[in-house]
Amino acid sequence: MLRERVIEPELLDHADPAEARANLRDLVRINERFGGHGVLRKLLAKVAKPQQRFRLLDVGAASGDTARLVRSAYPNAVTTSLDLNQVNVDAASHPKLIADAFHLPFASNSFDFVLASLFLHHFTNEQVRQLLRNFHDVARHAVLINDLERHILSYCFLPITKPFFGWNRITLHDGPVSVRAAFRAHELKALGNGAGMENFEVEVHRPAFRLSAVGRK
């Protein structure tokens, strides 16, 4: 079942606002407690120093927990949160905007870094290559990716831990669906290279079962 990527509809895409917000709160809990934020910190440390000034575009920002993490770790940085869904981005701090990642409303080299966290797995391989090309164009220095690793343990994690954490209905459905749509390290690297980024480094993070990647210009 996990040998290849399988993309299926997620409940969040058509959820009412109250349940969508409950799911977003679960995602923040997962990131905080089970390694997602730790992976992001390591990823950012590869390209920036704590007091460095930089502008970062967070694509698919959802509730803006990434921007809050960046603001706490890099006080001189400015993170712009971008999402296509108004409900998702309501809780994000400014600057933020509603926009389509396939048609980014920015000129080339508008941001020092473009980040996509838990975003790319929603799309087909060809769409991922297109998105990565878009990100690479807008980024001055590097494209940063933080996403799921397709693995049987990450697939089973949410159902097994439901009695302890009381995950939302959408979380329980969409989590395993997202893992089935996620990547193996060699797949993500091939997509980055296929998007024209020859210098595209992919790292596996265990036990978080995450993949991170840096595509430098």
Backbone as JSON Lines, residues from 0, in Angstrom:
{"i":0,"aa":"M","n":[0.82,-1.21,0.0],"ca":[0.0,0.0,0.0],"c":[0.85,1.26,0.0]}
{"i":1,"aa":"L","n":[2.05,1.2,0.59],"ca":[2.89,2.4,0.69],"c":[4.06,2.39,-0.29]}
{"i":2,"aa":"R","n":[4.01,1.49,-1.26],"ca":[5.13,1.41,-2.2],"c":[5.19,2.62,-3.11]}
{"i":3,"aa":"E","n":[4.04,3.2,-3.44],"ca":[3.99,4.37,-4.32],"c":[3.1,5.44,-3.7]}
{"i":4,"aa":"R","n":[3.27,6.65,-4.15],"ca":[2.43,7.75,-3.7],"c":[0.99,7.54,-4.17]}
{"i":5,"aa":"V","n":[0.03,7.76,-3.28],"ca":[-1.39,7.7,-3.61],"c":[-2.04,8.96,-3.05]}
{"i":6,"aa":"I","n":[-2.6,9.78,-3.91],"ca":[-3.21,11.04,-3.49],"c":[-4.72,10.89,-3.5]}
{"i":7,"aa":"E","n":[-5.35,11.1,-2.35],"ca":[-6.79,10.99,-2.2],"c":[-7.33,12.26,-1.57]}
{"i":8,"aa":"P","n":[-8.63,12.55,-1.74],"ca":[-9.21,13.76,-1.13],"c":[-9.09,13.76,0.39]}
{"i":9,"aa":"E","n":[-8.9,14.94,0.96],"ca":[-8.84,15.1,2.4],"c":[-10.09,15.84,2.89]}
{"i":10,"aa":"L","n":[-10.53,15.48,4.09],"ca":[-11.75,16.09,4.64],"c":[-11.57,17.58,4.89]}
{"i":11,"aa":"L","n":[-10.36,18.01,5.22],"ca":[-10.13,19.42,5.52],"c":[-10.49,20.32,4.35]}
{"i":12,"aa":"D","n":[-10.37,19.79,3.15],"ca":[-10.62,20.61,1.96],"c":[-12.05,21.15,1.92]}
{"i":13,"aa":"H","n":[-13.0,20.44,2.58],"ca":[-14.4,20.86,2.53],"c":[-15.03,20.91,3.92]}
{"i":14,"aa":"A","n":[-14.2,21.06,4.95],"ca":[-14.7,21.07,6.32],"c":[-15.32,22.42,6.68]}
{"i":15,"aa":"D","n":[-16.27,22.39,7.62],"ca":[-16.81,23.66,8.11],"c":[-15.74,24.33,8.97]}
{"i":16,"aa":"P","n":[-15.81,25.66,9.13],"ca":[-14.74,26.4,9.8],"c":[-14.4,25.9,11.2]}
{"i":17,"aa":"A","n":[-15.4,25.53,12.0],"ca":[-15.13,25.11,13.38],"c":[-14.3,23.83,13.4]}
{"i":18,"aa":"E","n":[-14.68,22.86,12.58],"ca":[-13.93,21.6,12.58],"c":[-12.58,21.78,11.91]}
{"i":19,"aa":"A","n":[-12.5,22.65,10.93],"ca":[-11.21,22.92,10.31],"c":[-10.23,23.49,11.32]}
{"i":20,"aa":"R","n":[-10.72,24.42,12.17],"ca":[-9.84,25.01,13.17],"c":[-9.39,23.97,14.19]}
{"i":21,"aa":"A","n":[-10.27,23.02,14.54],"ca":[-9.89,21.94,15.46],"c":[-8.79,21.08,14.86]}
{"i":22,"aa":"N","n":[-8.89,20.8,13.57],"ca":[-7.85,20.05,12.89],"c":[-6.53,20.81,12.86]}
{"i":23,"aa":"L","n":[-6.59,22.11,12.59],"ca":[-5.37,22.92,12.57],"c":[-4.7,22.94,13.93]}
{"i":24,"aa":"R","n":[-5.5,22.96,15.0],"ca":[-4.91,22.9,16.36],"c":[-4.21,21.57,16.57]}
{"i":25,"aa":"D","n":[-4.79,20.49,16.06],"ca":[-4.13,19.18,16.15],"c":[-2.8,19.19,15.41]}
{"i":26,"aa":"L","n":[-2.77,19.8,14.24],"ca":[-1.53,19.84,13.47],"c":[-0.43,20.6,14.21]}
{"i":27,"aa":"V","n":[-0.82,21.67,14.9],"ca":[0.16,22.41,15.69],"c":[0.69,21.52,16.82]}
{"i":28,"aa":"R","n":[-0.21,20.78,17.49],"ca":[0.22,19.86,18.56],"c":[1.18,18.81,18.03]}
{"i":29,"aa":"I","n":[0.88,18.27,16.87],"ca":[1.75,17.25,16.27],"c":[3.12,17.84,15.97]}
{"i":30,"aa":"N","n":[3.14,19.03,15.4],"ca":[4.42,19.66,15.08],"c":[5.23,19.97,16.33]}
{"i":31,"aa":"E","n":[4.56,20.44,17.37],"ca":[5.26,20.82,18.6],"c":[5.8,19.61,19.35]}
{"i":32,"aa":"R","n":[5.0,18.54,19.42],"ca":[5.35,17.41,20.29],"c":[6.11,16.29,19.6]}
{"i":33,"aa":"F","n":[5.96,16.18,18.3],"ca":[6.48,14.98,17.63],"c":[7.45,15.28,16.51]}
{"i":34,"aa":"G","n":[8.16,16.39,16.63],"ca":[9.34,16.59,15.82],"c":[9.24,17.53,14.65]}
{"i":35,"aa":"G","n":[8.04,17.94,14.26],"ca":[7.92,18.81,13.1],"c":[8.64,20.13,13.27]}
{"i":36,"aa":"H","n":[8.47,20.75,14.44],"ca":[9.15,22.02,14.68],"c":[10.65,21.83,14.85]}
{"i":37,"aa":"G","n":[11.04,20.69,15.42],"ca":[12.47,20.41,15.54],"c":[13.13,20.28,14.19]}
{"i":38,"aa":"V","n":[12.45,19.62,13.25],"ca":[12.98,19.5,11.89],"c":[13.08,20.87,11.24]}
{"i":39,"aa":"L","n":[12.09,21.72,11.47],"ca":[12.11,23.06,10.88],"c":[13.26,23.88,11.44]}
{"i":40,"aa":"R","n":[13.51,23.77,12.73],"ca":[14.64,24.5,13.32],"c":[15.97,24.07,12.7]}
{"i":41,"aa":"K","n":[16.15,22.76,12.53],"ca":[17.39,22.26,11.92],"c":[17.5,22.74,10.47]}
{"i":42,"aa":"L","n":[16.37,22.76,9.78],"ca":[16.37,23.2,8.39],"c":[16.77,24.66,8.28]}
{"i":43,"aa":"L","n":[16.19,25.51,9.12],"ca":[16.52,26.93,9.08],"c":[17.97,27.19,9.49]}
{"i":44,"aa":"A","n":[18.49,26.38,10.43],"ca":[19.86,26.55,10.88],"c":[20.88,26.3,9.77]}
{"i":45,"aa":"K","n":[20.47,25.56,8.74],"ca":[21.37,25.3,7.63],"c":[21.57,26.53,6.75]}
{"i":46,"aa":"V","n":[20.64,27.48,6.82],"ca":[20.7,28.61,5.88],"c":[20.76,29.97,6.55]}
{"i":47,"aa":"A","n":[20.53,30.04,7.87],"ca":[20.48,31.35,8.53],"c":[21.02,31.27,9.95]}
{"i":48,"aa":"K","n":[21.59,32.39,10.4],"ca":[22.07,32.51,11.78],"c":[21.01,33.25,12.61]}
{"i":49,"aa":"P","n":[21.02,33.04,13.95],"ca":[19.93,33.56,14.79],"c":[19.65,35.05,14.66]}
{"i":50,"aa":"Q","n":[20.66,35.88,14.5],"ca":[20.44,37.32,14.42],"c":[20.37,37.85,12.98]}
{"i":51,"aa":"Q","n":[20.35,36.94,12.04],"ca":[20.35,37.34,10.63],"c":[19.03,37.98,10.23]}
{"i":52,"aa":"R","n":[19.11,38.96,9.35],"ca":[17.91,39.56,8.77],"c":[17.6,38.86,7.46]}
{"i":53,"aa":"F","n":[16.39,38.39,7.32],"ca":[15.98,37.78,6.07],"c":[14.47,37.83,5.95]}
{"i":54,"aa":"R","n":[14.0,37.67,4.71],"ca":[12.57,37.61,4.42],"c":[12.24,36.2,3.95]}
{"i":55,"aa":"L","n":[11.23,35.62,4.55],"ca":[10.85,34.24,4.24],"c":[9.38,34.2,3.83]}
{"i":56,"aa":"L","n":[9.08,33.49,2.76],"ca":[7.71,33.26,2.33],"c":[7.33,31.84,2.73]}
{"i":57,"aa":"D","n":[6.3,31.7,3.56],"ca":[5.81,30.39,4.0],"c":[4.57,30.05,3.17]}
{"i":58,"aa":"V","n":[4.73,29.12,2.23],"ca":[3.65,28.75,1.31],"c":[2.83,27.6,1.9]}
{"i":59,"aa":"G","n":[1.51,27.76,1.9],"ca":[0.65,26.78,2.56],"c":[0.76,26.9,4.07]}
{"i":60,"aa":"A","n":[0.73,28.14,4.53],"ca":[1.07,28.45,5.92],"c":[0.04,28.0,6.93]}
{"i":61,"aa":"A","n":[-1.2,27.8,6.5],"ca":[-2.29,27.4,7.42],"c":[-2.38,28.38,8.58]}
{"i":62,"aa":"S","n":[-2.33,27.87,9.82],"ca":[-2.58,28.73,10.98],"c":[-1.4,29.6,11.37]}
{"i":63,"aa":"G","n":[-0.28,29.5,10.66],"ca":[0.84,30.39,10.93],"c":[1.77,29.95,12.04]}
{"i":64,"aa":"D","n":[1.75,28.67,12.43],"ca":[2.65,28.25,13.51],"c":[4.11,28.31,13.07]}
{"i":65,"aa":"T","n":[4.37,28.15,11.77],"ca":[5.73,28.29,11.27],"c":[6.24,29.72,11.45]}
{"i":66,"aa":"A","n":[5.41,30.68,11.12],"ca":[5.81,32.09,11.28],"c":[6.11,32.4,12.74]}
{"i":67,"aa":"R","n":[5.32,31.84,13.65],"ca":[5.56,32.09,15.07],"c":[6.89,31.47,15.51]}
{"i":68,"aa":"L","n":[7.2,30.3,15.01],"ca":[8.48,29.67,15.34],"c":[9.64,30.49,14.8]}
{"i":69,"aa":"V","n":[9.53,30.93,13.55],"ca":[10.61,31.72,12.95],"c":[10.8,33.02,13.71]}
{"i":70,"aa":"R","n":[9.71,33.65,14.1],"ca":[9.8,34.92,14.83],"c":[10.51,34.74,16.17]}
{"i":71,"aa":"S","n":[10.27,33.62,16.85],"ca":[10.91,33.39,18.16],"c":[12.39,33.05,18.01]}
{"i":72,"aa":"A","n":[12.75,32.34,16.95],"ca":[14.14,31.91,16.78],"c":[14.99,32.92,16.01]}
{"i":73,"aa":"Y","n":[14.32,33.73,15.17],"ca":[15.02,34.7,14.33],"c":[14.31,36.05,14.44]}
{"i":74,"aa":"P","n":[14.6,36.79,15.51],"ca":[13.83,38.02,15.79],"c":[13.96,39.1,14.72]}
{"i":75,"aa":"N","n":[14.99,39.03,13.9],"ca":[15.17,40.04,12.85],"c":[14.6,39.63,11.5]}
{"i":76,"aa":"A","n":[13.98,38.46,11.46],"ca":[13.41,37.97,10.2],"c":[11.96,38.39,10.06]}
{"i":77,"aa":"V","n":[11.5,38.45,8.82],"ca":[10.1,38.73,8.52],"c":[9.55,37.56,7.71]}
{"i":78,"aa":"T","n":[8.49,36.94,8.24],"ca":[7.87,35.8,7.56],"c":[6.5,36.19,7.03]}
{"i":79,"aa":"T","n":[6.28,35.98,5.76],"ca":[4.98,36.22,5.13],"c":[4.26,34.89,4.97]}
{"i":80,"aa":"S","n":[3.08,34.78,5.55],"ca":[2.29,33.55,5.48],"c":[1.34,33.62,4.29]}
{"i":81,"aa":"L","n":[1.38,32.59,3.44],"ca":[0.53,32.54,2.26],"c":[-0.27,31.26,2.27]}
{"i":82,"aa":"D","n":[-1.57,31.38,2.03],"ca":[-2.43,30.2,1.96],"c":[-3.59,30.54,1.03]}
{"i":83,"aa":"L","n":[-4.18,29.51,0.42],"ca":[-5.31,29.72,-0.47],"c":[-6.63,29.75,0.28]}
{"i":84,"aa":"N","n":[-6.63,29.26,1.53],"ca":[-7.85,29.1,2.31],"c":[-7.94,30.16,3.4]}
{"i":85,"aa":"Q","n":[-8.98,30.96,3.38],"ca":[-9.15,32.03,4.36],"c":[-9.23,31.5,5.79]}
{"i":86,"aa":"V","n":[-9.98,30.4,5.99],"ca":[-10.1,29.83,7.33],"c":[-8.75,29.39,7.85]}
{"i":87,"aa":"N","n":[-7.95,28.77,6.99],"ca":[-6.64,28.29,7.42],"c":[-5.77,29.42,7.96]}
{"i":88,"aa":"V","n":[-5.76,30.54,7.24],"ca":[-4.8,31.6,7.55],"c":[-5.34,32.63,8.53]}
{"i":89,"aa":"D","n":[-6.59,32.48,8.98],"ca":[-7.18,33.44,9.91],"c":[-6.32,33.67,11.14]}
{"i":90,"aa":"A","n":[-5.76,32.6,11.7],"ca":[-5.02,32.71,12.95],"c":[-3.57,33.14,12.75]}
{"i":91,"aa":"A","n":[-3.12,33.22,11.51],"ca":[-1.74,33.62,11.24],"c":[-1.56,35.11,11.48]}
{"i":92,"aa":"S","n":[-0.37,35.49,11.91],"ca":[-0.07,36.89,12.13],"c":[0.3,37.56,10.81]}
{"i":93,"aa":"H","n":[0.25,38.86,10.79],"ca":[0.65,39.62,9.6],"c":[2.17,39.71,9.54]}
{"i":94,"aa":"P","n":[2.71,39.79,8.31],"ca":[2.03,39.86,7.0],"c":[1.54,38.5,6.55]}
{"i":95,"aa":"K","n":[0.38,38.51,5.9],"ca":[-0.2,37.28,5.36],"c":[-1.07,37.64,4.17]}
{"i":96,"aa":"L","n":[-1.31,36.66,3.31],"ca":[-2.16,36.92,2.16],"c":[-2.76,35.62,1.65]}
{"i":97,"aa":"I","n":[-3.89,35.78,0.95],"ca":[-4.56,34.68,0.27],"c":[-4.06,34.68,-1.17]}
{"i":98,"aa":"A","n":[-3.46,33.56,-1.6],"ca":[-2.94,33.49,-2.96],"c":[-2.74,32.04,-3.35]}
{"i":99,"aa":"D","n":[-2.6,31.82,-4.65],"ca":[-2.42,30.5,-5.24],"c":[-0.93,30.23,-5.42]}
{"i":100,"aa":"A","n":[-0.45,29.12,-4.86],"ca":[0.98,28.8,-4.95],"c":[1.42,28.54,-6.39]}
{"i":101,"aa":"F","n":[0.49,28.19,-7.27],"ca":[0.83,27.97,-8.67],"c":[0.96,29.29,-9.44]}
{"i":102,"aa":"H","n":[0.49,30.36,-8.83],"ca":[0.57,31.69,-9.47],"c":[0.98,32.7,-8.41]}
{"i":103,"aa":"L","n":[2.19,32.57,-7.93],"ca":[2.66,33.45,-6.86],"c":[2.72,34.89,-7.33]}
{"i":104,"aa":"P","n":[2.16,35.81,-6.56],"ca":[2.1,37.22,-6.99],"c":[3.36,38.0,-6.62]}
{"i":105,"aa":"F","n":[4.52,37.42,-6.91],"ca":[5.78,38.05,-6.55],"c":[6.76,37.98,-7.71]}
{"i":106,"aa":"A","n":[7.63,38.96,-7.78],"ca":[8.68,38.97,-8.79],"c":[9.79,37.99,-8.4]}
{"i":107,"aa":"S","n":[10.65,37.69,-9.33],"ca":[11.8,36.83,-9.05],"c":[12.64,37.41,-7.92]}
{"i":108,"aa":"N","n":[13.16,36.53,-7.07],"ca":[14.06,36.91,-5.98],"c":[13.42,37.87,-4.98]}
{"i":109,"aa":"S","n":[12.12,37.76,-4.78],"ca":[11.42,38.66,-3.86],"c":[11.69,38.34,-2.39]}
{"i":110,"aa":"F","n":[12.01,37.06,-2.09],"ca":[12.26,36.63,-0.72],"c":[13.61,35.94,-0.65]}
{"i":111,"aa":"D","n":[14.25,36.03,0.5],"ca":[15.51,35.31,0.67],"c":[15.29,33.8,0.62]}
{"i":112,"aa":"F","n":[14.23,33.35,1.28],"ca":[13.91,31.93,1.33],"c":[12.42,31.72,1.07]}
{"i":113,"aa":"V","n":[12.09,30.63,0.39],"ca":[10.71,30.2,0.24],"c":[10.59,28.83,0.9]}
{"i":114,"aa":"L","n":[9.65,28.73,1.84],"ca":[9.46,27.5,2.62],"c":[8.11,26.89,2.3]}
{"i":115,"aa":"A","n":[8.07,25.57,2.17],"ca":[6.82,24.81,2.07],"c":[6.88,23.7,3.1]}
{"i":116,"aa":"S","n":[6.02,23.78,4.11],"ca":[6.0,22.8,5.19],"c":[4.69,22.04,5.17]}
{"i":117,"aa":"L","n":[4.78,20.72,5.03],"ca":[3.59,19.85,4.97],"c":[2.63,20.3,3.87]}
{"i":118,"aa":"F","n":[3.19,20.66,2.75],"ca":[2.4,21.22,1.64],"c":[2.52,20.4,0.37]}
{"i":119,"aa":"L","n":[3.72,20.02,-0.01],"ca":[3.94,19.42,-1.32],"c":[3.25,18.08,-1.49]}
{"i":120,"aa":"H","n":[3.05,17.34,-0.41],"ca":[2.48,15.99,-0.56],"c":[1.04,16.01,-1.05]}
{"i":121,"aa":"H","n":[0.4,17.15,-1.07],"ca":[-0.97,17.24,-1.56],"c":[-1.07,17.18,-3.09]}
{"i":122,"aa":"F","n":[0.07,17.21,-3.78],"ca":[0.05,17.41,-5.22],"c":[0.74,16.27,-5.97]}
{"i":123,"aa":"T","n":[0.37,16.12,-7.25],"ca":[1.0,15.12,-8.11],"c":[2.46,15.48,-8.33]}
{"i":124,"aa":"N","n":[3.21,14.51,-8.83],"ca":[4.63,14.76,-9.06],"c":[4.86,15.91,-10.03]}
{"i":125,"aa":"E","n":[4.08,15.98,-11.09],"ca":[4.25,17.07,-12.05],"c":[3.9,18.41,-11.41]}
{"i":126,"aa":"Q","n":[2.87,18.44,-10.6],"ca":[2.52,19.67,-9.89],"c":[3.61,20.06,-8.9]}
{"i":127,"aa":"V","n":[4.2,19.07,-8.23],"ca":[5.3,19.36,-7.29],"c":[6.47,20.0,-8.03]}
{"i":128,"aa":"R","n":[6.81,19.45,-9.19],"ca":[7.91,20.05,-9.96],"c":[7.58,21.49,-10.35]}
{"i":129,"aa":"Q","n":[6.34,21.73,-10.73],"ca":[5.94,23.1,-11.1],"c":[6.03,24.03,-9.89]}
{"i":130,"aa":"L","n":[5.55,23.56,-8.74],"ca":[5.62,24.38,-7.52],"c":[7.06,24.68,-7.15]}
{"i":131,"aa":"L","n":[7.92,23.68,-7.22],"ca":[9.32,23.89,-6.88],"c":[9.98,24.9,-7.82]}
{"i":132,"aa":"R","n":[9.62,24.85,-9.09],"ca":[10.15,25.85,-10.03],"c":[9.67,27.25,-9.65]}
{"i":133,"aa":"N","n":[8.4,27.36,-9.26],"ca":[7.88,28.66,-8.82],"c":[8.63,29.16,-7.59]}
{"i":134,"aa":"F","n":[8.81,28.27,-6.62],"ca":[9.5,28.66,-5.38],"c":[10.94,29.08,-5.69]}
{"i":135,"aa":"H","n":[11.59,28.33,-6.56],"ca":[12.98,28.62,-6.89],"c":[13.11,29.98,-7.56]}
{"i":136,"aa":"D","n":[12.13,30.35,-8.35],"ca":[12.16,31.66,-9.02],"c":[12.01,32.8,-8.0]}
{"i":137,"aa":"V","n":[11.12,32.63,-7.04],"ca":[10.83,33.7,-6.07],"c":[11.92,33.81,-5.0]}
{"i":138,"aa":"A","n":[12.63,32.71,-4.73],"ca":[13.66,32.71,-3.69],"c":[14.97,33.3,-4.19]}
{"i":139,"aa":"R","n":[15.59,34.11,-3.35],"ca":[16.89,34.68,-3.69],"c":[18.02,33.71,-3.37]}
{"i":140,"aa":"H","n":[17.88,32.99,-2.24],"ca":[18.98,32.13,-1.78],"c":[18.66,30.64,-1.79]}
{"i":141,"aa":"A","n":[17.45,30.26,-1.33],"ca":[17.18,28.82,-1.22],"c":[15.69,28.54,-1.08]}
{"i":142,"aa":"V","n":[15.31,27.36,-1.54],"ca":[13.99,26.78,-1.3],"c":[14.12,25.78,-0.15]}
{"i":143,"aa":"L","n":[13.2,25.84,0.8],"ca":[13.24,24.98,1.98],"c":[11.97,24.12,2.03]}
{"i":144,"aa":"I","n":[12.14,22.82,2.22],"ca":[11.02,21.89,2.26],"c":[11.05,21.1,3.57]}
{"i":145,"aa":"N","n":[9.88,21.02,4.2],"ca":[9.69,20.19,5.39],"c":[8.41,19.39,5.15]}
{"i":146,"aa":"D","n":[8.54,18.07,4.98],"ca":[7.35,17.29,4.64],"c":[7.41,15.91,5.27]}
{"i":147,"aa":"L","n":[6.36,15.15,5.04],"ca":[6.21,13.83,5.63],"c":[7.04,12.79,4.88]}
{"i":148,"aa":"E","n":[7.49,11.78,5.62],"ca":[8.09,10.61,5.01],"c":[7.05,9.49,4.95]}
{"i":149,"aa":"R","n":[6.92,8.88,3.79],"ca":[5.96,7.78,3.63],"c":[6.54,6.51,4.28]}
{"i":150,"aa":"H","n":[5.94,6.12,5.39],"ca":[6.47,5.01,6.19],"c":[5.33,4.38,6.96]}
{"i":151,"aa":"I","n":[5.4,3.09,7.19],"ca":[4.31,2.39,7.88],"c":[4.11,2.92,9.3]}
{"i":152,"aa":"L","n":[5.16,3.34,9.99],"ca":[5.0,3.83,11.36],"c":[4.3,5.19,11.39]}
{"i":153,"aa":"S","n":[4.64,6.06,10.45],"ca":[3.93,7.34,10.41],"c":[2.48,7.15,9.96]}
{"i":154,"aa":"Y","n":[2.24,6.14,9.14],"ca":[0.88,5.85,8.69],"c":[0.0,5.4,9.86]}
{"i":155,"aa":"C","n":[0.56,4.63,10.78],"ca":[-0.21,4.07,11.9],"c":[-0.25,4.98,13.12]}
{"i":156,"aa":"F","n":[0.56,6.03,13.14],"ca":[0.76,6.81,14.36],"c":[-0.53,7.4,14.92]}
{"i":157,"aa":"L","n":[-1.3,8.1,14.12],"ca":[-2.48,8.8,14.64],"c":[-3.56,7.85,15.14]}
{"i":158,"aa":"P","n":[-3.93,6.8,14.39],"ca":[-4.93,5.87,14.94],"c":[-4.49,5.23,16.25]}
{"i":159,"aa":"I","n":[-3.21,4.88,16.36],"ca":[-2.72,4.22,17.56],"c":[-2.74,5.16,18.76]}
{"i":160,"aa":"T","n":[-2.45,6.43,18.53],"ca":[-2.33,7.38,19.65],"c":[-3.62,8.13,19.96]}
{"i":161,"aa":"K","n":[-4.68,7.87,19.24],"ca":[-5.95,8.56,19.49],"c":[-6.42,8.46,20.94]}
{"i":162,"aa":"P","n":[-6.34,7.28,21.61],"ca":[-6.8,7.22,23.01],"c":[-6.04,8.16,23.94]}
{"i":163,"aa":"F","n":[-4.82,8.52,23.6],"ca":[-4.0,9.36,24.46],"c":[-4.16,10.85,24.15]}
{"i":164,"aa":"F","n":[-4.44,11.18,22.89],"ca":[-4.45,12.59,22.49],"c":[-5.79,13.08,21.97]}
{"i":165,"aa":"G","n":[-6.75,12.2,21.76],"ca":[-8.08,12.62,21.36],"c":[-8.11,13.4,20.06]}
{"i":166,"aa":"W","n":[-7.41,12.9,19.06],"ca":[-7.32,13.62,17.8],"c":[-8.71,13.86,17.18]}
{"i":167,"aa":"N","n":[-8.84,14.98,16.51],"ca":[-10.06,15.35,15.8],"c":[-10.37,14.35,14.68]}
{"i":168,"aa":"R","n":[-11.64,14.24,14.31],"ca":[-12.09,13.32,13.27],"c":[-11.34,13.57,11.95]}
{"i":169,"aa":"I","n":[-11.19,14.83,11.59],"ca":[-10.49,15.15,10.35],"c":[-9.03,14.75,10.44]}
{"i":170,"aa":"T","n":[-8.42,14.99,11.57],"ca":[-7.01,14.62,11.77],"c":[-6.82,13.12,11.57]}
{"i":171,"aa":"L","n":[-7.72,12.33,12.14],"ca":[-7.61,10.87,12.04],"c":[-7.78,10.38,10.61]}
{"i":172,"aa":"H","n":[-8.6,11.07,9.84],"ca":[-8.77,10.68,8.43],"c":[-7.63,11.2,7.57]}
{"i":173,"aa":"D","n":[-7.34,12.5,7.69],"ca":[-6.41,13.14,6.77],"c":[-4.95,12.77,7.05]}
{"i":174,"aa":"G","n":[-4.63,12.43,8.3],"ca":[-3.25,12.08,8.62],"c":[-2.75,10.89,7.82]}
{"i":175,"aa":"P","n":[-3.39,9.72,7.9],"ca":[-2.96,8.58,7.09],"c":[-3.05,8.84,5.59]}
{"i":176,"aa":"V","n":[-4.06,9.6,5.15],"ca":[-4.16,9.96,3.74],"c":[-2.92,10.75,3.31]}
{"i":177,"aa":"S","n":[-2.49,11.68,4.17],"ca":[-1.31,12.48,3.85],"c":[-0.05,11.62,3.78]}
{"i":178,"aa":"V","n":[0.07,10.66,4.69],"ca":[1.25,9.79,4.68],"c":[1.29,8.97,3.39]}
{"i":179,"aa":"R","n":[0.14,8.48,2.93],"ca":[0.12,7.72,1.68],"c":[0.53,8.59,0.49]}
{"i":180,"aa":"A","n":[0.28,9.88,0.59],"ca":[0.64,10.8,-0.49],"c":[2.05,11.34,-0.35]}
{"i":181,"aa":"A","n":[2.72,11.02,0.74],"ca":[4.03,11.6,1.05],"c":[5.14,10.94,0.22]}
{"i":182,"aa":"F","n":[6.38,11.29,0.55],"ca":[7.53,10.94,-0.27],"c":[8.49,10.01,0.46]}
{"i":183,"aa":"R","n":[9.27,9.31,-0.3],"ca":[10.52,8.74,0.17],"c":[11.63,9.71,-0.23]}
{"i":184,"aa":"A","n":[12.77,9.61,0.44],"ca":[13.84,10.59,0.23],"c":[14.27,10.66,-1.23]}
{"i":185,"aa":"H","n":[14.45,9.51,-1.87],"ca":[14.92,9.52,-3.26],"c":[13.88,10.11,-4.2]}
{"i":186,"aa":"E","n":[12.59,9.97,-3.86],"ca":[11.54,10.54,-4.69],"c":[11.56,12.06,-4.61]}
{"i":187,"aa":"L","n":[11.7,12.59,-3.39],"ca":[11.72,14.05,-3.23],"c":[12.95,14.64,-3.92]}
{"i":188,"aa":"K","n":[14.09,13.97,-3.79],"ca":[15.3,14.47,-4.44],"c":[15.13,14.5,-5.96]}
{"i":189,"aa":"A","n":[14.53,13.44,-6.51],"ca":[14.32,13.4,-7.95],"c":[13.39,14.52,-8.41]}
{"i":190,"aa":"L","n":[12.39,14.84,-7.61],"ca":[11.48,15.93,-7.96],"c":[12.2,17.28,-7.93]}
{"i":191,"aa":"G","n":[13.04,17.47,-6.92],"ca":[13.82,18.71,-6.86],"c":[14.75,18.86,-8.04]}
{"i":192,"aa":"N","n":[15.45,17.77,-8.37],"ca":[16.34,17.8,-9.54],"c":[15.55,18.02,-10.82]}
{"i":193,"aa":"G","n":[14.36,17.4,-10.9],"ca":[13.52,17.55,-12.09],"c":[12.97,18.95,-12.25]}
{"i":194,"aa":"A","n":[12.95,19.71,-11.14],"ca":[12.51,21.11,-11.19],"c":[13.65,22.06,-11.53]}
{"i":195,"aa":"G","n":[14.83,21.49,-11.78],"ca":[15.96,22.32,-12.18],"c":[16.9,22.68,-11.07]}
{"i":196,"aa":"M","n":[16.7,22.11,-9.87],"ca":[17.59,22.4,-8.74],"c":[18.61,21.27,-8.62]}
{"i":197,"aa":"E","n":[19.76,21.46,-9.22],"ca":[20.81,20.43,-9.14],"c":[21.35,20.31,-7.72]}
{"i":198,"aa":"N","n":[21.41,21.42,-7.01],"ca":[21.89,21.42,-5.63],"c":[20.69,21.31,-4.69]}
{"i":199,"aa":"F","n":[20.12,20.12,-4.6],"ca":[18.91,19.88,-3.82],"c":[19.21,18.76,-2.83]}
{"i":200,"aa":"E","n":[19.43,19.14,-1.58],"ca":[19.86,18.19,-0.55],"c":[18.67,17.74,0.27]}
{"i":201,"aa":"V","n":[18.47,16.43,0.39],"ca":[17.35,15.86,1.14],"c":[17.9,15.11,2.35]}
{"i":202,"aa":"E","n":[17.25,15.33,3.5],"ca":[17.65,14.65,4.74],"c":[16.43,13.95,5.35]}
{"i":203,"aa":"V","n":[16.67,12.74,5.89],"ca":[15.63,11.98,6.58],"c":[15.76,12.22,8.07]}
{"i":204,"aa":"H","n":[14.62,12.48,8.73],"ca":[14.62,12.73,10.17],"c":[13.8,11.65,10.87]}
{"i":205,"aa":"R","n":[14.46,10.88,11.7],"ca":[13.81,9.86,12.51],"c":[14.06,10.19,13.98]}
{"i":206,"aa":"P","n":[13.09,9.95,14.89],"ca":[11.83,9.24,14.69],"c":[10.67,10.13,14.26]}
{"i":207,"aa":"A","n":[10.94,11.34,13.81],"ca":[9.84,12.23,13.4],"c":[9.2,11.76,12.1]}
{"i":208,"aa":"F","n":[9.94,10.94,11.32],"ca":[9.46,10.51,10.0],"c":[9.09,11.7,9.14]}
{"i":209,"aa":"R","n":[10.06,12.62,9.06],"ca":[9.96,13.78,8.21],"c":[11.12,13.8,7.22]}
{"i":210,"aa":"L","n":[10.92,14.5,6.13],"ca":[11.97,14.77,5.17],"c":[12.15,16.28,5.11]}
{"i":211,"aa":"S","n":[13.39,16.72,5.07],"ca":[13.67,18.13,4.82],"c":[14.56,18.23,3.59]}
{"i":212,"aa":"A","n":[14.47,19.37,2.93],"ca":[15.29,19.57,1.74],"c":[15.66,21.03,1.62]}
{"i":213,"aa":"V","n":[16.85,21.28,1.1],"ca":[17.34,22.63,0.81],"c":[17.74,22.67,-0.65]}
{"i":214,"aa":"G","n":[17.13,23.55,-1.39],"ca":[17.51,23.78,-2.79],"c":[18.16,25.13,-2.91]}
{"i":215,"aa":"R","n":[19.48,25.15,-2.91],"ca":[20.21,26.42,-2.95],"c":[20.36,26.93,-4.39]}
{"i":216,"aa":"K","n":[20.44,28.26,-4.5],"ca":[20.63,28.88,-5.82],"c":[22.1,29.22,-6.03]}
